[in-house]
Amino acid sequence: MNLANYPFSPPAASNFAGEMDLLFYSILGMSVVFAVITFAYVIFYAIKYRAGSSADRSSPVYENMKLELIWIGVPTVLAIGFFIWGAKVYADVRIPPKGAKEIYVVGKQWMWHIQHPNGVRENNTLHVPVDTDIKLTMIAQDVIHAFYIPAFRVQFMVVPGRYTQMWFRPTVVGKYHLFCNMYCGTQHSEMGGSVIVMSKRDYAEWLSNNGEMRQNLSPTQAGEKLFNKIGCGNCHGPVDLPPRSPSLMGLYGKTREADNGQRYIADESYIRESILRPGEKMLKGYSNTMPVYDKQLSEEEVMALMAYIKAGALPSLPAKNMAAGVPGTEAQVNGKAGLNSNALEFTSERADATATSRGNDLSVGAMAAEKGDQKR
């Protein structure tokens, strides 16, 4: 719904969106109607019986059984009706259909890890086929999160130590924002990403290619693409952020001091081990918060990441090349080349979405990306 070219609600792109919107606007409309009636009577009688008016006050009415039954009975019936309607919608959302495609989600500060049934993994991005029932089985690694897709009108808590589930059926091919909708720490606003709805054929091809779309990329460009895909830019930004993560810009060839006092040259072997087993040679002044990628990345993927890091870990891949990886979308690049260093910008429908900054560190600018889209 748009009001004077202003989006009044997110796009409706799932089986739940239509009924959710109808329920919401029905309750809103009923509230507005009763509010207008109530305030109209308040204003009318305030004026009629104002001090000094000539209104007849000789026979005041102290009770009216018929009126009382109406204003108790009508709202009660309406409230029960909306309760039954809402309970039905809630039950529909909470009970996944049999045979739904199951995808696993792990929430952690401050990113989403997602795994498909055939083992394909992705961070901060969820690829799903259109017109297919999708069931998400979710758990948190640290604190309570909430997996929220506004365009699908679905959300549910992701908690430590217990699996929770929600489901949906995407109905429109495209890209949609994904958020954490529960405050989960200082970088809660950066826990964003995208849901990419693909045609069933494109999704099957994407899965068969281990989560990749065929592109002619150099090793450095392939490394940059993978760097953004698995969410490395969420932590490794343009400046060091102790104790969380060091910058990788210009890393190759530098001398690094581990927490045990030993010094290492950041050569190929050091970078490879730091990617696969980051806890082996922890950099002094930093904590071990990086996921272990041993047996999760192929040697070709490690070599691509290494090529990108050796090149300086500077954005160089034209954003239009990234758009080619999403069937049915074409990014508009207005003189801006290079990938954005955060998940939401990378997975935004617009590759040139406006970034936000916190100090010298790029942040996931969800609303900035939204505004950038609207301006165009």
TACORGI-V383788 format. One record per pair of residues at least 24 apart in sequence whose ideal C-beta (glycine too) atoms are under 6 Angstrom apart, sorted by sequence separation. I is the first residue (numbers start at 1). J is the second residue. If there is no record, write none. Layout:
<<I J> <I J>>
This chain:
<<139 163> <173 197> <315 339> <151 176> <259 284> <344 369> <137 163> <138 164> <155 181> <173 199> <170 197> <256 283> <257 284> <275 302> <137 165> <323 351> <149 178> <322 351> <136 166> <272 302> <101 132> <105 136> <148 179> <135 167> <319 351> <100 133> <101 134> <102 135> <103 136> <104 137> <105 138> <106 139> <107 140> <108 141> <109 142> <148 181> <108 142> <134 168> <146 180> <100 135> <102 137> <106 141> <145 180> <146 181> <271 306> <97 133> <133 169> <146 182> <145 182> <246 283> <107 145> <144 182> <271 309> <96 135> <145 184> <130 170> <143 184> <128 170> <130 173> <242 285> <243 286> <242 286> <243 287> <149 195> <107 158> <251 309> <252 310> <248 309> <23 85> <250 312> <249 313> <248 313> <23 89> <100 167> <130 197> <125 193> <124 193> <125 194> <126 195> <127 196> <128 197> <129 198> <130 199> <19 89> <96 167> <129 200> <129 203> <226 301> <109 185> <110 187> <226 304> <127 206> <226 305> <110 190> <110 191> <112 193> <223 304> <227 308> <222 304> <223 305> <223 307> <224 308> <219 304> <223 308> <120 207> <220 307> <219 307> <220 308> <118 207> <122 211> <120 210> <120 211> <220 311> <224 317> <221 317> <123 230> <124 231> <123 231> <233 341> <233 342> <234 343> <228 339> <213 325> <231 343> <224 339> <228 346> <111 231> <239 360> <111 234> <237 361> <202 327> <237 362> <20 153> <17 153> <16 153> <13 151> <14 152> <10 150> <11 151> <10 151> <193 343> <192 344> <194 347> <14 168> <15 169> <193 347> <173 328> <14 170> <13 170> <14 171> <13 171> <13 172> <13 176> <192 364> <190 363> <175 349> <190 364> <192 366> <124 343> <125 347>>
